[in-house]
């Protein structure tokens, strides 16, 4: 880190655009669009264009595109149907005809009903609370041309305010409905939060394994106990296509970091990933080399942090693998 600070000091005046490329905004988990956020950063570094950098929505925490929101809406329909008390074939028929993703919806619904098991007040409250959190994420997460303007417009999901970038913010925890649900849950079981792993104030729809996390939380709700270390949770939501293949991601990430490490040292990285890195970064300049070294330091820090990008690029043996092919161009 001292060497990076020395590089910065040698620059003298750091241009304003260099602080806006988004290195500090990278999602610690790697983001479900991995490696697009990393490629975006090096493209912005390569452009060195203040106007482009300023006008680009950085792919960071809580940035989610339409397709991801539509996939979440399909799962939300499943949960809503369960809460309504209908049988699994009813939502399955609608989803088979109209869902965004064409998967085996009859199997998904049947398995979800089985996993949730016997209906209790506690389970109903937990599923409703999870559903509200999921719908809040669908409404509140951002993308370039959809900033809470289209999804969930008919739903009150927390008090409205303006964020730091003038984006809409919905304070879900201020909702009287949420407070009533959580109060009832607390009276039934003071430890109810141990059954839910995600942040119910802002559900992690942007995480690579967002729907796998939903799967695990519903599994815990169904058996009324937290998922234990090493416990096998079945893939009943059939969501493997919604998160990156970790083995593919690990291989790409190593080549990417190697390419960054050679590029800032004025060496010539080789290979398909290195060619892409060179193309996006363009000509070397002292500012660019400092930023690339800073980016590499940031990634290695994330990688060493438990539950962060390391879970994506250093996959644990025998854990479920995603089937999503990473897009690198």
Buried (B, 14 or more C-beta within 10 A) or exposed (E): EEEBEEBBEEBEEEEEBBEBBBBEBBBBBBBBBBBBBBBBBBBBBBBBEEEEBEEBBBBBBBBBBEEBBBBBBBBBBBBBBBBEEEEBEEBBEBBBEEBBBEBEBBBBBBBBBEBBEEEEEBBBBBBBBBBBBBBBBBBBBBBEEBBBEEBBEEEEBBEEEEEEEEEBBBBBEEBEBBEEBBEBBEEEBEEBBEBBBBEBEBBBBBBBBBBBBBBBBBBBBBBBEBBEEEEEBEBBBBBBBBBBBBEBBBBBBEBBBBBBBBBBEEEEBEEEBBEBBBEBBBEEEEBBBBBBBBBBBBBEEBBEEEEBBBBBBBBEEEEBBBEBEBEBE
